[in-house]
Amino acid sequence: MTDYAKALGSRLRAIRTQQGLSLHGVELKSQGRWKAVVVGSYERGDRAVTVQRLSELADFYGVPVNELLPDGSAASAVGPASRIIIDLEQLSSVPADQAAPLARYAATIQSQRGDYNGRVLSIRQEDLRSLAVIYDASPGALTEQLIGWGVLSAEARRAVEA
């Protein structure tokens, strides 16, 4: 097994676990298209994955192919300290004309981090201040708006006040 195969496998495993999927969960979610044993062998680097299959797996996970490729600059996991948690699933139900700036901002952060769990995204207070400028609102007012949309929990008020 080459170092590249190990690194590729690590990226595949990281994306899968960020999405809260077990190997068996991948098989169930894909309705058998992706067998747990095959995905596991890709992740261990025991089995070579073709470019076509890698592209299909990226589509299945909903991430760009380049996020699966090791390049030495993979994003690291984000620590929980002083984070504001955006509910991405709820964001998708907000009308596009209102949610578009936040959705673009969140997609950019996800891309930079390589974080594609698709359910939640943690941001810093500085990110909220930047979003407030985009929305032409104070951080507090934007926080209340996002709580109203259901994108932030009421607990976000404490993080903003801190």
C-alpha positions in Angstrom: 0.0 0.0 0.0 1.4 3.4 -1.0 1.4 6.5 1.2 -1.0 8.1 -1.4 -3.4 5.2 -1.1 -3.4 5.6 2.7 -3.9 9.4 2.4 -6.8 8.9 -0.1 -8.4 6.4 2.2 -8.1 8.8 5.1 -9.9 11.5 3.1 -12.6 9.1 2.1 -13.1 8.0 5.7 -13.1 11.6 7.0 -15.8 12.6 4.5 -17.9 9.6 5.4 -17.6 10.1 9.1 -18.3 13.8 8.8 -21.6 12.8 7.3 -22.3 10.5 10.2 -22.3 7.3 8.1 -20.9 4.0 9.0 -19.7 1.7 6.2 -23.0 -0.2 6.5 -24.8 3.1 6.5 -23.2 4.0 3.1 -24.5 0.7 1.7 -28.0 1.3 3.0 -28.1 4.9 1.9 -26.9 4.0 -1.6 -29.4 1.1 -1.7 -26.5 -1.3 -2.3 -24.7 0.6 -5.0 -21.8 1.1 -2.7 -20.9 -2.1 -0.8 -19.5 -1.6 2.7 -16.7 -4.0 2.0 -15.6 -2.1 -1.1 -15.8 1.3 0.5 -13.9 0.0 3.5 -11.2 -1.4 1.2 -10.8 2.0 -0.5 -10.5 3.6 2.9 -7.8 1.2 4.0 -6.0 1.6 0.7 -6.3 -2.1 0.1 -8.1 -1.6 -3.2 -7.4 0.9 -6.0 -10.2 3.2 -6.9 -10.6 4.4 -10.5 -11.1 8.0 -11.3 -14.7 7.2 -12.5 -15.6 5.4 -9.2 -14.0 8.2 -7.2 -16.1 10.8 -9.1 -19.2 8.7 -8.4 -18.3 8.4 -4.7 -17.8 12.2 -4.5 -21.3 12.7 -6.1 -22.8 10.2 -3.6 -21.2 12.2 -0.7 -22.1 15.5 -2.3 -18.6 16.9 -2.3 -16.2 18.1 -5.0 -13.9 15.3 -6.2 -10.8 17.4 -5.2 -11.9 17.2 -1.6 -11.4 13.5 -1.7 -7.9 13.8 -3.1 -5.0 14.1 -0.7 -2.8 17.1 -1.3 -1.1 17.7 2.0 -3.3 20.8 2.7 -6.5 19.0 3.8 -8.5 21.0 6.2 -8.3 20.1 9.9 -11.2 19.5 12.2 -12.6 22.6 13.8 -12.6 22.8 17.6 -15.8 23.6 19.5 -14.6 26.7 21.4 -16.8 29.8 21.0 -18.6 28.4 17.9 -22.0 29.3 16.5 -23.7 26.4 15.0 -25.7 26.9 11.7 -28.3 24.3 10.9 -27.7 23.7 7.2 -30.8 21.5 6.8 -33.0 24.3 8.1 -31.2 26.8 6.0 -32.2 24.9 2.9 -35.9 25.6 3.8 -35.4 29.4 4.0 -36.5 31.2 0.8 -33.5 31.5 -1.5 -33.6 35.3 -1.8 -33.2 35.6 2.0 -30.7 32.7 2.5 -28.5 33.1 -0.5 -25.7 35.2 1.1 -25.5 32.8 4.1 -25.7 29.7 1.9 -22.8 31.0 -0.2 -20.8 31.9 2.9 -21.4 28.5 4.4 -20.5 26.7 1.2 -17.2 28.6 1.1 -16.4 27.6 4.7 -17.3 24.0 4.0 -15.0 24.0 1.0 -12.1 25.5 2.9 -12.4 23.1 5.7 -13.3 20.0 3.7 -16.3 19.7 6.0 -19.3 18.2 4.2 -21.5 16.7 6.9 -24.4 18.6 5.4 -26.3 19.0 8.6 -24.5 21.7 10.7 -21.7 24.1 10.3 -19.8 25.9 13.1 -18.7 29.4 12.6 -16.8 31.9 14.6 -18.1 35.2 16.0 -15.9 37.0 13.4 -17.8 35.1 10.7 -21.1 36.3 12.1 -19.8 39.9 12.1 -18.9 39.5 8.4 -22.3 38.1 7.6 -23.9 41.0 9.5 -22.1 43.4 7.1 -23.4 41.4 4.1 -26.9 41.5 5.5 -26.6 45.2 6.5 -27.5 44.4 10.1 -25.8 44.3 13.5 -24.5 40.9 14.7 -27.3 40.9 17.3 -30.0 41.7 14.8 -28.7 39.1 12.4 -28.6 36.5 15.2 -32.2 37.2 16.0 -33.1 36.9 12.3 -31.3 33.5 12.0 -32.9 32.3 15.2 -36.3 33.3 13.7 -35.5 31.3 10.5 -34.6 28.3 12.7 -31.0 28.3 11.4 -29.5 29.1 14.8 -30.7 27.9 18.2 -31.6 30.4 20.9 -28.3 29.4 22.6 -26.5 31.4 19.9 -27.4 34.6 21.7 -25.0 33.7 24.5 -22.1 33.2 22.0 -22.8 36.5 20.4 -23.0 38.3 23.7 -19.7 36.8 24.9 
